[in-house]
Amino acid sequence: MKEGIHPDYHKVVFHDSATGTEWVSRSTLTSKETKTVDGEELPLVRLDISAESHPFWTGKLRELDSDGRIDRFRRRYGRAKSEK
């Protein structure tokens, strides 16, 4: 392997913001934020979604938008016709 052309591969703490789950893995990602795990200071990488919280992997559906497309259409355009 050539010297100096590969990124630094080190331990990192990943934090899933949706579930609060944390795990240590190896990665080339870095962060200014750190966390101490087993006496070792590691970079903390925050994730919005991971396999712990993604509906495909968990089998649970999360409802992000409670209004359907028809409800939004009626709310937008239904009033305009009734006022005329």
mmCIF file of the N, C-alpha and C atoms, coordinates in Angstrom:
data_MODEL
# 
_entry.id   MODEL 
# 
loop_
_atom_site.group_PDB 
_atom_site.id 
_atom_site.type_symbol 
_atom_site.label_atom_id 
_atom_site.label_alt_id 
_atom_site.label_comp_id 
_atom_site.label_asym_id 
_atom_site.label_entity_id 
_atom_site.label_seq_id 
_atom_site.pdbx_PDB_ins_code 
_atom_site.Cartn_x 
_atom_site.Cartn_y 
_atom_site.Cartn_z 
_atom_site.occupancy 
_atom_site.B_iso_or_equiv 
_atom_site.pdbx_formal_charge 
_atom_site.auth_seq_id 
_atom_site.auth_comp_id 
_atom_site.auth_asym_id 
_atom_site.auth_atom_id 
_atom_site.pdbx_PDB_model_num 
ATOM 1   N N  . MET A 1 1  ? 0.841   -1.167 0.000  1.00 0.00 ? 1  MET A N  1 
ATOM 2   C CA . MET A 1 1  ? 0.000   0.000  0.000  1.00 0.00 ? 1  MET A CA 1 
ATOM 3   C C  . MET A 1 1  ? 0.896   1.243  0.000  1.00 0.00 ? 1  MET A C  1 
ATOM 4   N N  . LYS A 1 2  ? 0.563   2.222  -0.838 1.00 0.00 ? 2  LYS A N  1 
ATOM 5   C CA . LYS A 1 2  ? 1.359   3.440  -0.907 1.00 0.00 ? 2  LYS A CA 1 
ATOM 6   C C  . LYS A 1 2  ? 1.125   4.308  0.329  1.00 0.00 ? 2  LYS A C  1 
ATOM 7   N N  . GLU A 1 3  ? 2.163   4.952  0.774  1.00 0.00 ? 3  GLU A N  1 
ATOM 8   C CA . GLU A 1 3  ? 2.080   5.837  1.927  1.00 0.00 ? 3  GLU A CA 1 
ATOM 9   C C  . GLU A 1 3  ? 1.491   7.181  1.536  1.00 0.00 ? 3  GLU A C  1 
ATOM 10  N N  . GLY A 1 4  ? 0.634   7.742  2.400  1.00 0.00 ? 4  GLY A N  1 
ATOM 11  C CA . GLY A 1 4  ? 0.154   9.108  2.244  1.00 0.00 ? 4  GLY A CA 1 
ATOM 12  C C  . GLY A 1 4  ? -0.998  9.321  1.266  1.00 0.00 ? 4  GLY A C  1 
ATOM 13  N N  . ILE A 1 5  ? -1.512  8.263  0.623  1.00 0.00 ? 5  ILE A N  1 
ATOM 14  C CA . ILE A 1 5  ? -2.611  8.483  -0.325 1.00 0.00 ? 5  ILE A CA 1 
ATOM 15  C C  . ILE A 1 5  ? -3.957  8.003  0.226  1.00 0.00 ? 5  ILE A C  1 
ATOM 16  N N  . HIS A 1 6  ? -3.964  7.287  1.327  1.00 0.00 ? 6  HIS A N  1 
ATOM 17  C CA . HIS A 1 6  ? -5.192  6.746  1.895  1.00 0.00 ? 6  HIS A CA 1 
ATOM 18  C C  . HIS A 1 6  ? -5.648  7.607  3.073  1.00 0.00 ? 6  HIS A C  1 
ATOM 19  N N  . PRO A 1 7  ? -6.960  7.800  3.229  1.00 0.00 ? 7  PRO A N  1 
ATOM 20  C CA . PRO A 1 7  ? -7.453  8.581  4.367  1.00 0.00 ? 7  PRO A CA 1 
ATOM 21  C C  . PRO A 1 7  ? -7.236  7.835  5.682  1.00 0.00 ? 7  PRO A C  1 
ATOM 22  N N  . ASP A 1 8  ? -7.235  8.586  6.765  1.00 0.00 ? 8  ASP A N  1 
ATOM 23  C CA . ASP A 1 8  ? -7.042  8.022  8.105  1.00 0.00 ? 8  ASP A CA 1 
ATOM 24  C C  . ASP A 1 8  ? -8.268  7.198  8.492  1.00 0.00 ? 8  ASP A C  1 
ATOM 25  N N  . TYR A 1 9  ? -8.077  5.928  8.774  1.00 0.00 ? 9  TYR A N  1 
ATOM 26  C CA . TYR A 1 9  ? -9.138  5.007  9.134  1.00 0.00 ? 9  TYR A CA 1 
ATOM 27  C C  . TYR A 1 9  ? -9.037  4.763  10.631 1.00 0.00 ? 9  TYR A C  1 
ATOM 28  N N  . HIS A 1 10 ? -10.043 5.209  11.394 1.00 0.00 ? 10 HIS A N  1 
ATOM 29  C CA . HIS A 1 10 ? -9.966  5.166  12.847 1.00 0.00 ? 10 HIS A CA 1 
ATOM 30  C C  . HIS A 1 10 ? -11.322 4.846  13.465 1.00 0.00 ? 10 HIS A C  1 
ATOM 31  N N  . LYS A 1 11 ? -11.352 4.653  14.785 1.00 0.00 ? 11 LYS A N  1 
ATOM 32  C CA . LYS A 1 11 ? -12.595 4.387  15.504 1.00 0.00 ? 11 LYS A CA 1 
ATOM 33  C C  . LYS A 1 11 ? -13.424 5.671  15.596 1.00 0.00 ? 11 LYS A C  1 
ATOM 34  N N  . VAL A 1 12 ? -14.756 5.514  15.459 1.00 0.00 ? 12 VAL A N  1 
ATOM 35  C CA . VAL A 1 12 ? -15.685 6.631  15.513 1.00 0.00 ? 12 VAL A CA 1 
ATOM 36  C C  . VAL A 1 12 ? -16.944 6.178  16.260 1.00 0.00 ? 12 VAL A C  1 
ATOM 37  N N  . VAL A 1 13 ? -17.560 7.082  17.026 1.00 0.00 ? 13 VAL A N  1 
ATOM 38  C CA . VAL A 1 13 ? -18.835 6.804  17.667 1.00 0.00 ? 13 VAL A CA 1 
ATOM 39  C C  . VAL A 1 13 ? -19.931 7.374  16.775 1.00 0.00 ? 13 VAL A C  1 
ATOM 40  N N  . PHE A 1 14 ? -20.867 6.523  16.337 1.00 0.00 ? 14 PHE A N  1 
ATOM 41  C CA . PHE A 1 14 ? -22.012 6.959  15.545 1.00 0.00 ? 14 PHE A CA 1 
ATOM 42  C C  . PHE A 1 14 ? -23.209 7.085  16.470 1.00 0.00 ? 14 PHE A C  1 
ATOM 43  N N  . HIS A 1 15 ? -23.969 8.177  16.324 1.00 0.00 ? 15 HIS A N  1 
ATOM 44  C CA . HIS A 1 15 ? -25.151 8.430  17.151 1.00 0.00 ? 15 HIS A CA 1 
ATOM 45  C C  . HIS A 1 15 ? -26.355 8.639  16.245 1.00 0.00 ? 15 HIS A C  1 
ATOM 46  N N  . ASP A 1 16 ? -27.358 7.756  16.363 1.00 0.00 ? 16 ASP A N  1 
ATOM 47  C CA . ASP A 1 16 ? -28.600 7.890  15.593 1.00 0.00 ? 16 ASP A CA 1 
ATOM 48  C C  . ASP A 1 16 ? -29.508 8.849  16.357 1.00 0.00 ? 16 ASP A C  1 
ATOM 49  N N  . SER A 1 17 ? -29.768 10.025 15.794 1.00 0.00 ? 17 SER A N  1 
ATOM 50  C CA . SER A 1 17 ? -30.568 11.049 16.467 1.00 0.00 ? 17 SER A CA 1 
ATOM 51  C C  . SER A 1 17 ? -32.024 10.639 16.629 1.00 0.00 ? 17 SER A C  1 
ATOM 52  N N  . ALA A 1 18 ? -32.533 9.797  15.756 1.00 0.00 ? 18 ALA A N  1 
ATOM 53  C CA . ALA A 1 18 ? -33.935 9.389  15.821 1.00 0.00 ? 18 ALA A CA 1 
ATOM 54  C C  . ALA A 1 18 ? -34.210 8.442  16.986 1.00 0.00 ? 18 ALA A C  1 
ATOM 55  N N  . THR A 1 19 ? -33.273 7.541  17.285 1.00 0.00 ? 19 THR A N  1 
ATOM 56  C CA . THR A 1 19 ? -33.500 6.551  18.338 1.00 0.00 ? 19 THR A CA 1 
ATOM 57  C C  . THR A 1 19 ? -32.606 6.751  19.553 1.00 0.00 ? 19 THR A C  1 
ATOM 58  N N  . GLY A 1 20 ? -31.541 7.525  19.411 1.00 0.00 ? 20 GLY A N  1 
ATOM 59  C CA . GLY A 1 20 ? -30.609 7.724  20.516 1.00 0.00 ? 20 GLY A CA 1 
ATOM 60  C C  . GLY A 1 20 ? -29.569 6.618  20.634 1.00 0.00 ? 20 GLY A C  1 
ATOM 61  N N  . THR A 1 21 ? -29.576 5.689  19.708 1.00 0.00 ? 21 THR A N  1 
ATOM 62  C CA . THR A 1 21 ? -28.642 4.564  19.725 1.00 0.00 ? 21 THR A CA 1 
ATOM 63  C C  . THR A 1 21 ? -27.238 5.037  19.355 1.00 0.00 ? 21 THR A C  1 
ATOM 64  N N  . GLU A 1 22 ? -26.246 4.509  20.052 1.00 0.00 ? 22 GLU A N  1 
ATOM 65  C CA . GLU A 1 22 ? -24.844 4.813  19.755 1.00 0.00 ? 22 GLU A CA 1 
ATOM 66  C C  . GLU A 1 22 ? -24.065 3.517  19.583 1.00 0.00 ? 22 GLU A C  1 
ATOM 67  N N  . TRP A 1 23 ? -23.097 3.520  18.666 1.00 0.00 ? 23 TRP A N  1 
ATOM 68  C CA . TRP A 1 23 ? -22.226 2.369  18.482 1.00 0.00 ? 23 TRP A CA 1 
ATOM 69  C C  . TRP A 1 23 ? -20.875 2.838  17.971 1.00 0.00 ? 23 TRP A C  1 
ATOM 70  N N  . VAL A 1 24 ? -19.873 2.035  18.249 1.00 0.00 ? 24 VAL A N  1 
ATOM 71  C CA . VAL A 1 24 ? -18.495 2.329  17.824 1.00 0.00 ? 24 VAL A CA 1 
ATOM 72  C C  . VAL A 1 24 ? -18.190 1.489  16.600 1.00 0.00 ? 24 VAL A C  1 
ATOM 73  N N  . SER A 1 25 ? -17.619 2.139  15.604 1.00 0.00 ? 25 SER A N  1 
ATOM 74  C CA . SER A 1 25 ? -17.225 1.461  14.373 1.00 0.00 ? 25 SER A CA 1 
ATOM 75  C C  . SER A 1 25 ? -15.963 2.135  13.851 1.00 0.00 ? 25 SER A C  1 
ATOM 76  N N  . ARG A 1 26 ? -15.430 1.636  12.781 1.00 0.00 ? 26 ARG A N  1 
ATOM 77  C CA . ARG A 1 26 ? -14.264 2.261  12.165 1.00 0.00 ? 26 ARG A CA 1 
ATOM 78  C C  . ARG A 1 26 ? -14.713 2.990  10.916 1.00 0.00 ? 26 ARG A C  1 
ATOM 79  N N  . SER A 1 27 ? -14.143 4.177  10.686 1.00 0.00 ? 27 SER A N  1 
ATOM 80  C CA . SER A 1 27 ? -14.556 4.996  9.555  1.00 0.00 ? 27 SER A CA 1 
ATOM 81  C C  . SER A 1 27 ? -13.467 6.010  9.228  1.00 0.00 ? 27 SER A C  1 
ATOM 82  N N  . THR A 1 28 ? -13.613 6.650  8.076  1.00 0.00 ? 28 THR A N  1 
ATOM 83  C CA . THR A 1 28 ? -12.725 7.753  7.706  1.00 0.00 ? 28 THR A CA 1 
ATOM 84  C C  . THR A 1 28 ? -13.353 9.099  8.052  1.00 0.00 ? 28 THR A C  1 
ATOM 85  N N  . LEU A 1 29 ? -14.614 9.089  8.521  1.00 0.00 ? 29 LEU A N  1 
ATOM 86  C CA . LEU A 1 29 ? -15.283 10.327 8.920  1.00 0.00 ? 29 LEU A CA 1 
ATOM 87  C C  . LEU A 1 29 ? -14.642 10.903 10.176 1.00 0.00 ? 29 LEU A C  1 
ATOM 88  N N  . THR A 1 30 ? -14.634 12.230 10.266 1.00 0.00 ? 30 THR A N  1 
ATOM 89  C CA . THR A 1 30 ? -14.136 12.894 11.467 1.00 0.00 ? 30 THR A CA 1 
ATOM 90  C C  . THR A 1 30 ? -15.149 13.941 11.905 1.00 0.00 ? 30 THR A C  1 
ATOM 91  N N  . SER A 1 31 ? -15.002 14.409 13.130 1.00 0.00 ? 31 SER A N  1 
ATOM 92  C CA . SER A 1 31 ? -15.906 15.404 13.677 1.00 0.00 ? 31 SER A CA 1 
ATOM 93  C C  . SER A 1 31 ? -15.174 16.188 14.753 1.00 0.00 ? 31 SER A C  1 
ATOM 94  N N  . LYS A 1 32 ? -15.566 17.442 14.924 1.00 0.00 ? 32 LYS A N  1 
ATOM 95  C CA . LYS A 1 32 ? -14.983 18.246 16.002 1.00 0.00 ? 32 LYS A CA 1 
ATOM 96  C C  . LYS A 1 32 ? -15.542 17.818 17.350 1.00 0.00 ? 32 LYS A C  1 
ATOM 97  N N  . GLU A 1 33 ? -16.756 17.279 17.348 1.00 0.00 ? 33 GLU A N  1 
ATOM 98  C CA . GLU A 1 33 ? -17.398 16.808 18.572 1.00 0.00 ? 33 GLU A CA 1 
ATOM 99  C C  . GLU A 1 33 ? -16.825 15.438 18.934 1.00 0.00 ? 33 GLU A C  1 
ATOM 100 N N  . THR A 1 34 ? -16.526 15.230 20.218 1.00 0.00 ? 34 THR A N  1 
ATOM 101 C CA . THR A 1 34 ? -15.946 13.960 20.652 1.00 0.00 ? 34 THR A CA 1 
ATOM 102 C C  . THR A 1 34 ? -16.741 13.375 21.809 1.00 0.00 ? 34 THR A C  1 
ATOM 103 N N  . LYS A 1 35 ? -16.513 12.092 22.059 1.00 0.00 ? 35 LYS A N  1 
ATOM 104 C CA . LYS A 1 35 ? -17.148 11.384 23.170 1.00 0.00 ? 35 LYS A CA 1 
ATOM 105 C C  . LYS A 1 35 ? -16.155 10.366 23.711 1.00 0.00 ? 35 LYS A C  1 
ATOM 106 N N  . THR A 1 36 ? -16.125 10.218 25.020 1.00 0.00 ? 36 THR A N  1 
ATOM 107 C CA . THR A 1 36 ? -15.224 9.259  25.649 1.00 0.00 ? 36 THR A CA 1 
ATOM 108 C C  . THR A 1 36 ? -15.937 7.922  25.794 1.00 0.00 ? 36 THR A C  1 
ATOM 109 N N  . VAL A 1 37 ? -15.324 6.872  25.229 1.00 0.00 ? 37 VAL A N  1 
ATOM 110 C CA . VAL A 1 37 ? -15.858 5.519  25.307 1.00 0.00 ? 37 VAL A CA 1 
ATOM 111 C C  . VAL A 1 37 ? -14.732 4.610  25.766 1.00 0.00 ? 37 VAL A C  1 
ATOM 112 N N  . ASP A 1 38 ? -14.940 3.934  26.891 1.00 0.00 ? 38 ASP A N  1 
ATOM 113 C CA . ASP A 1 38 ? -13.936 3.033  27.466 1.00 0.00 ? 38 ASP A CA 1 
ATOM 114 C C  . ASP A 1 38 ? -12.586 3.730  27.664 1.00 0.00 ? 38 ASP A C  1 
ATOM 115 N N  . GLY A 1 39 ? -12.632 5.001  28.102 1.00 0.00 ? 39 GLY A N  1 
ATOM 116 C CA . GLY A 1 39 ? -11.423 5.756  28.366 1.00 0.00 ? 39 GLY A CA 1 
ATOM 117 C C  . GLY A 1 39 ? -10.720 6.277  27.125 1.00 0.00 ? 39 GLY A C  1 
ATOM 118 N N  . GLU A 1 40 ? -11.325 6.137  25.980 1.00 0.00 ? 40 GLU A N  1 
ATOM 119 C CA . GLU A 1 40 ? -10.731 6.570  24.718 1.00 0.00 ? 40 GLU A CA 1 
ATOM 120 C C  . GLU A 1 40 ? -11.575 7.697  24.119 1.00 0.00 ? 40 GLU A C  1 
ATOM 121 N N  . GLU A 1 41 ? -10.954 8.819  23.767 1.00 0.00 ? 41 GLU A N  1 
ATOM 122 C CA . GLU A 1 41 ? -11.634 9.969  23.169 1.00 0.00 ? 41 GLU A CA 1 
ATOM 123 C C  . GLU A 1 41 ? -11.816 9.715  21.672 1.00 0.00 ? 41 GLU A C  1 
ATOM 124 N N  . LEU A 1 42 ? -13.092 9.597  21.249 1.00 0.00 ? 42 LEU A N  1 
ATOM 125 C CA . LEU A 1 42 ? -13.391 9.275  19.860 1.00 0.00 ? 42 LEU A CA 1 
ATOM 126 C C  . LEU A 1 42 ? -14.258 10.359 19.227 1.00 0.00 ? 42 LEU A C  1 
ATOM 127 N N  . PRO A 1 43 ? -14.115 10.592 17.908 1.00 0.00 ? 43 PRO A N  1 
ATOM 128 C CA . PRO A 1 43 ? -14.998 11.547 17.225 1.00 0.00 ? 43 PRO A CA 1 
ATOM 129 C C  . PRO A 1 43 ? -16.440 11.046 17.260 1.00 0.00 ? 43 PRO A C  1 
ATOM 130 N N  . LEU A 1 44 ? -17.395 11.977 17.445 1.00 0.00 ? 44 LEU A N  1 
ATOM 131 C CA . LEU A 1 44 ? -18.816 11.646 17.480 1.00 0.00 ? 44 LEU A CA 1 
ATOM 132 C C  . LEU A 1 44 ? -19.463 12.110 16.181 1.00 0.00 ? 44 LEU A C  1 
ATOM 133 N N  . VAL A 1 45 ? -20.038 11.172 15.423 1.00 0.00 ? 45 VAL A N  1 
ATOM 134 C CA . VAL A 1 45 ? -20.710 11.478 14.164 1.00 0.00 ? 45 VAL A CA 1 
ATOM 135 C C  . VAL A 1 45 ? -22.206 11.260 14.374 1.00 0.00 ? 45 VAL A C  1 
ATOM 136 N N  . ARG A 1 46 ? -22.990 12.330 14.204 1.00 0.00 ? 46 ARG A N  1 
ATOM 137 C CA . ARG A 1 46 ? -24.448 12.250 14.388 1.00 0.00 ? 46 ARG A CA 1 
ATOM 138 C C  . ARG A 1 46 ? -25.119 11.917 13.053 1.00 0.00 ? 46 ARG A C  1 
ATOM 139 N N  . LEU A 1 47 ? -26.049 10.966 13.108 1.00 0.00 ? 47 LEU A N  1 
ATOM 140 C CA . LEU A 1 47 ? -26.792 10.534 11.931 1.00 0.00 ? 47 LEU A CA 1 
ATOM 141 C C  . LEU A 1 47 ? -28.268 10.851 12.123 1.00 0.00 ? 47 LEU A C  1 
ATOM 142 N N  . ASP A 1 48 ? -28.935 11.327 11.072 1.00 0.00 ? 48 ASP A N  1 
ATOM 143 C CA . ASP A 1 48 ? -30.371 11.570 11.144 1.00 0.00 ? 48 ASP A CA 1 
ATOM 144 C C  . ASP A 1 48 ? -31.138 10.257 11.104 1.00 0.00 ? 48 ASP A C  1 
ATOM 145 N N  . ILE A 1 49 ? -30.655 9.322  10.321 1.00 0.00 ? 49 ILE A N  1 
ATOM 146 C CA . ILE A 1 49 ? -31.338 8.041  10.173 1.00 0.00 ? 49 ILE A CA 1 
ATOM 147 C C  . ILE A 1 49 ? -30.295 6.954  9.909  1.00 0.00 ? 49 ILE A C  1 
ATOM 148 N N  . SER A 1 50 ? -30.533 5.786  10.460 1.00 0.00 ? 50 SER A N  1 
ATOM 149 C CA . SER A 1 50 ? -29.623 4.659  10.262 1.00 0.00 ? 50 SER A CA 1 
ATOM 150 C C  . SER A 1 50 ? -30.466 3.389  10.150 1.00 0.00 ? 50 SER A C  1 
ATOM 151 N N  . ALA A 1 51 ? -29.827 2.252  10.125 1.00 0.00 ? 51 ALA A N  1 
ATOM 152 C CA . ALA A 1 51 ? -30.553 0.981  10.067 1.00 0.00 ? 51 ALA A CA 1 
ATOM 153 C C  . ALA A 1 51 ? -31.393 0.774  11.330 1.00 0.00 ? 51 ALA A C  1 
ATOM 154 N N  . GLU A 1 52 ? -31.028 1.429  12.439 1.00 0.00 ? 52 GLU A N  1 
ATOM 155 C CA . GLU A 1 52 ? -31.790 1.326  13.682 1.00 0.00 ? 52 GLU A CA 1 
ATOM 156 C C  . GLU A 1 52 ? -33.132 2.029  13.603 1.00 0.00 ? 52 GLU A C  1 
ATOM 157 N N  . SER A 1 53 ? -33.244 3.057  12.749 1.00 0.00 ? 53 SER A N  1 
ATOM 158 C CA . SER A 1 53 ? -34.472 3.847  12.706 1.00 0.00 ? 53 SER A CA 1 
ATOM 159 C C  . SER A 1 53 ? -35.148 3.890  11.337 1.00 0.00 ? 53 SER A C  1 
ATOM 160 N N  . HIS A 1 54 ? -34.534 3.353  10.301 1.00 0.00 ? 54 HIS A N  1 
ATOM 161 C CA . HIS A 1 54 ? -35.118 3.410  8.966  1.00 0.00 ? 54 HIS A CA 1 
ATOM 162 C C  . HIS A 1 54 ? -36.275 2.409  8.852  1.00 0.00 ? 54 HIS A C  1 
ATOM 163 N N  . PRO A 1 55 ? -37.423 2.854  8.337  1.00 0.00 ? 55 PRO A N  1 
ATOM 164 C CA . PRO A 1 55 ? -38.596 1.969  8.247  1.00 0.00 ? 55 PRO A CA 1 
ATOM 165 C C  . PRO A 1 55 ? -38.352 0.682  7.460  1.00 0.00 ? 55 PRO A C  1 
ATOM 166 N N  . PHE A 1 56 ? -37.513 0.718  6.462  1.00 0.00 ? 56 PHE A N  1 
ATOM 167 C CA . PHE A 1 56 ? -37.247 -0.487 5.676  1.00 0.00 ? 56 PHE A CA 1 
ATOM 168 C C  . PHE A 1 56 ? -36.613 -1.569 6.540  1.00 0.00 ? 56 PHE A C  1 
ATOM 169 N N  . TRP A 1 57 ? -35.667 -1.196 7.396  1.00 0.00 ? 57 TRP A N  1 
ATOM 170 C CA . TRP A 1 57 ? -34.945 -2.169 8.213  1.00 0.00 ? 57 TRP A CA 1 
ATOM 171 C C  . TRP A 1 57 ? -35.699 -2.538 9.481  1.00 0.00 ? 57 TRP A C  1 
ATOM 172 N N  . THR A 1 58 ? -36.478 -1.607 10.039 1.00 0.00 ? 58 THR A N  1 
ATOM 173 C CA . THR A 1 58 ? -37.189 -1.884 11.288 1.00 0.00 ? 58 THR A CA 1 
ATOM 174 C C  . THR A 1 58 ? -38.534 -2.564 11.052 1.00 0.00 ? 58 THR A C  1 
ATOM 175 N N  . GLY A 1 59 ? -39.119 -2.363 9.861  1.00 0.00 ? 59 GLY A N  1 
ATOM 176 C CA . GLY A 1 59 ? -40.421 -2.931 9.578  1.00 0.00 ? 59 GLY A CA 1 
ATOM 177 C C  . GLY A 1 59 ? -41.564 -2.091 10.133 1.00 0.00 ? 59 GLY A C  1 
ATOM 178 N N  . LYS A 1 60 ? -41.235 -0.958 10.738 1.00 0.00 ? 60 LYS A N  1 
ATOM 179 C CA . LYS A 1 60 ? -42.246 -0.059 11.300 1.00 0.00 ? 60 LYS A CA 1 
ATOM 180 C C  . LYS A 1 60 ? -42.341 1.180  10.421 1.00 0.00 ? 60 LYS A C  1 
ATOM 181 N N  . LEU A 1 61 ? -43.557 1.582  10.128 1.00 0.00 ? 61 LEU A N  1 
ATOM 182 C CA . LEU A 1 61 ? -43.757 2.796  9.348  1.00 0.00 ? 61 LEU A CA 1 
ATOM 183 C C  . LEU A 1 61 ? -43.933 3.972  10.290 1.00 0.00 ? 61 LEU A C  1 
ATOM 184 N N  . ARG A 1 62 ? -43.269 5.069  9.975  1.00 0.00 ? 62 ARG A N  1 
ATOM 185 C CA . ARG A 1 62 ? -43.445 6.309  10.731 1.00 0.00 ? 62 ARG A CA 1 
ATOM 186 C C  . ARG A 1 62 ? -44.251 7.253  9.863  1.00 0.00 ? 62 ARG A C  1 
ATOM 187 N N  . GLU A 1 63 ? -45.233 7.878  10.453 1.00 0.00 ? 63 GLU A N  1 
ATOM 188 C CA . GLU A 1 63 ? -46.055 8.815  9.706  1.00 0.00 ? 63 GLU A CA 1 
ATOM 189 C C  . GLU A 1 63 ? -45.431 10.190 9.811  1.00 0.00 ? 63 GLU A C  1 
ATOM 190 N N  . LEU A 1 64 ? -44.929 10.692 8.690  1.00 0.00 ? 64 LEU A N  1 
ATOM 191 C CA . LEU A 1 64 ? -44.274 11.989 8.678  1.00 0.00 ? 64 LEU A CA 1 
ATOM 192 C C  . LEU A 1 64 ? -45.255 13.120 8.399  1.00 0.00 ? 64 LEU A C  1 
ATOM 193 N N  . ASP A 1 65 ? -46.207 12.884 7.510  1.00 0.00 ? 65 ASP A N  1 
ATOM 194 C CA . ASP A 1 65 ? -47.168 13.913 7.133  1.00 0.00 ? 65 ASP A CA 1 
ATOM 195 C C  . ASP A 1 65 ? -48.559 13.337 7.319  1.00 0.00 ? 65 ASP A C  1 
ATOM 196 N N  . SER A 1 66 ? -49.328 13.879 8.250  1.00 0.00 ? 66 SER A N  1 
ATOM 197 C CA . SER A 1 66 ? -50.647 13.321 8.538  1.00 0.00 ? 66 SER A CA 1 
ATOM 198 C C  . SER A 1 66 ? -51.681 13.716 7.497  1.00 0.00 ? 66 SER A C  1 
ATOM 199 N N  . ASP A 1 67 ? -51.487 14.854 6.837  1.00 0.00 ? 67 ASP A N  1 
ATOM 200 C CA . ASP A 1 67 ? -52.424 15.270 5.798  1.00 0.00 ? 67 ASP A CA 1 
ATOM 201 C C  . ASP A 1 67 ? -52.111 14.574 4.485  1.00 0.00 ? 67 ASP A C  1 
ATOM 202 N N  . GLY A 1 68 ? -53.159 14.105 3.822  1.00 0.00 ? 68 GLY A N  1 
ATOM 203 C CA . GLY A 1 68 ? -52.990 13.496 2.513  1.00 0.00 ? 68 GLY A CA 1 
ATOM 204 C C  . GLY A 1 68 ? -52.949 14.566 1.438  1.00 0.00 ? 68 GLY A C  1 
ATOM 205 N N  . ARG A 1 69 ? -52.627 14.159 0.243  1.00 0.00 ? 69 ARG A N  1 
ATOM 206 C CA . ARG A 1 69 ? -52.532 15.107 -0.868 1.00 0.00 ? 69 ARG A CA 1 
ATOM 207 C C  . ARG A 1 69 ? -53.895 15.706 -1.196 1.00 0.00 ? 69 ARG A C  1 
ATOM 208 N N  . ILE A 1 70 ? -54.959 14.906 -1.095 1.00 0.00 ? 70 ILE A N  1 
ATOM 209 C CA . ILE A 1 70 ? -56.298 15.410 -1.403 1.00 0.00 ? 70 ILE A CA 1 
ATOM 210 C C  . ILE A 1 70 ? -56.735 16.431 -0.361 1.00 0.00 ? 70 ILE A C  1 
ATOM 211 N N  . ASP A 1 71 ? -56.440 16.164 0.900  1.00 0.00 ? 71 ASP A N  1 
ATOM 212 C CA . ASP A 1 71 ? -56.787 17.121 1.955  1.00 0.00 ? 71 ASP A CA 1 
ATOM 213 C C  . ASP A 1 71 ? -56.090 18.460 1.728  1.00 0.00 ? 71 ASP A C  1 
ATOM 214 N N  . ARG A 1 72 ? -54.829 18.404 1.373  1.00 0.00 ? 72 ARG A N  1 
ATOM 215 C CA . ARG A 1 72 ? -54.104 19.652 1.111  1.00 0.00 ? 72 ARG A CA 1 
ATOM 216 C C  . ARG A 1 72 ? -54.668 20.378 -0.101 1.00 0.00 ? 72 ARG A C  1 
ATOM 217 N N  . PHE A 1 73 ? -55.053 19.632 -1.133 1.00 0.00 ? 73 PHE A N  1 
ATOM 218 C CA . PHE A 1 73 ? -55.647 20.233 -2.337 1.00 0.00 ? 73 PHE A CA 1 
ATOM 219 C C  . PHE A 1 73 ? -56.973 20.912 -1.991 1.00 0.00 ? 73 PHE A C  1 
ATOM 220 N N  . ARG A 1 74 ? -57.817 20.217 -1.249 1.00 0.00 ? 74 ARG A N  1 
ATOM 221 C CA . ARG A 1 74 ? -59.111 20.789 -0.866 1.00 0.00 ? 74 ARG A CA 1 
ATOM 222 C C  . ARG A 1 74 ? -58.944 22.020 0.017  1.00 0.00 ? 74 ARG A C  1 
ATOM 223 N N  . ARG A 1 75 ? -57.983 21.977 0.905  1.00 0.00 ? 75 ARG A N  1 
ATOM 224 C CA . ARG A 1 75 ? -57.740 23.123 1.785  1.00 0.00 ? 75 ARG A CA 1 
ATOM 225 C C  . ARG A 1 75 ? -57.263 24.328 0.981  1.00 0.00 ? 75 ARG A C  1 
ATOM 226 N N  . ARG A 1 76 ? -56.431 24.090 -0.018 1.00 0.00 ? 76 ARG A N  1 
ATOM 227 C CA . ARG A 1 76 ? -55.905 25.176 -0.845 1.00 0.00 ? 76 ARG A CA 1 
ATOM 228 C C  . ARG A 1 76 ? -56.932 25.746 -1.811 1.00 0.00 ? 76 ARG A C  1 
ATOM 229 N N  . TYR A 1 77 ? -57.573 24.862 -2.569 1.00 0.00 ? 77 TYR A N  1 
ATOM 230 C CA . TYR A 1 77 ? -58.404 25.295 -3.677 1.00 0.00 ? 77 TYR A CA 1 
ATOM 231 C C  . TYR A 1 77 ? -59.901 25.237 -3.366 1.00 0.00 ? 77 TYR A C  1 
ATOM 232 N N  . GLY A 1 78 ? -60.294 24.561 -2.324 1.00 0.00 ? 78 GLY A N  1 
ATOM 233 C CA . GLY A 1 78 ? -61.707 24.463 -1.978 1.00 0.00 ? 78 GLY A CA 1 
ATOM 234 C C  . GLY A 1 78 ? -62.283 25.797 -1.534 1.00 0.00 ? 78 GLY A C  1 
ATOM 235 N N  . ARG A 1 79 ? -61.521 26.571 -0.775 1.00 0.00 ? 79 ARG A N  1 
ATOM 236 C CA . ARG A 1 79 ? -61.972 27.880 -0.290 1.00 0.00 ? 79 ARG A CA 1 
ATOM 237 C C  . ARG A 1 79 ? -62.110 28.882 -1.426 1.00 0.00 ? 79 ARG A C  1 
ATOM 238 N N  . ALA A 1 80 ? -61.211 28.845 -2.368 1.00 0.00 ? 80 ALA A N  1 
ATOM 239 C CA . ALA A 1 80 ? -61.213 29.825 -3.463 1.00 0.00 ? 80 ALA A CA 1 
ATOM 240 C C  . ALA A 1 80 ? -62.500 29.742 -4.272 1.00 0.00 ? 80 ALA A C  1 
ATOM 241 N N  . LYS A 1 81 ? -63.013 28.562 -4.529 1.00 0.00 ? 81 LYS A N  1 
ATOM 242 C CA . LYS A 1 81 ? -64.241 28.406 -5.311 1.00 0.00 ? 81 LYS A CA 1 
ATOM 243 C C  . LYS A 1 81 ? -65.470 28.818 -4.503 1.00 0.00 ? 81 LYS A C  1 
ATOM 244 N N  . SER A 1 82 ? -65.492 28.539 -3.220 1.00 0.00 ? 82 SER A N  1 
ATOM 245 C CA . SER A 1 82 ? -66.663 28.875 -2.413 1.00 0.00 ? 82 SER A CA 1 
ATOM 246 C C  . SER A 1 82 ? -66.800 30.380 -2.186 1.00 0.00 ? 82 SER A C  1 
ATOM 247 N N  . GLU A 1 83 ? -65.693 31.129 -2.238 1.00 0.00 ? 83 GLU A N  1 
ATOM 248 C CA . GLU A 1 83 ? -65.720 32.571 -2.031 1.00 0.00 ? 83 GLU A CA 1 
ATOM 249 C C  . GLU A 1 83 ? -66.227 33.313 -3.259 1.00 0.00 ? 83 GLU A C  1 
ATOM 250 N N  . LYS A 1 84 ? -66.154 32.711 -4.458 1.00 0.00 ? 84 LYS A N  1 
ATOM 251 C CA . LYS A 1 84 ? -66.541 33.400 -5.698 1.00 0.00 ? 84 LYS A CA 1 
ATOM 252 C C  . LYS A 1 84 ? -68.001 33.425 -5.920 1.00 0.00 ? 84 LYS A C  1 
# 
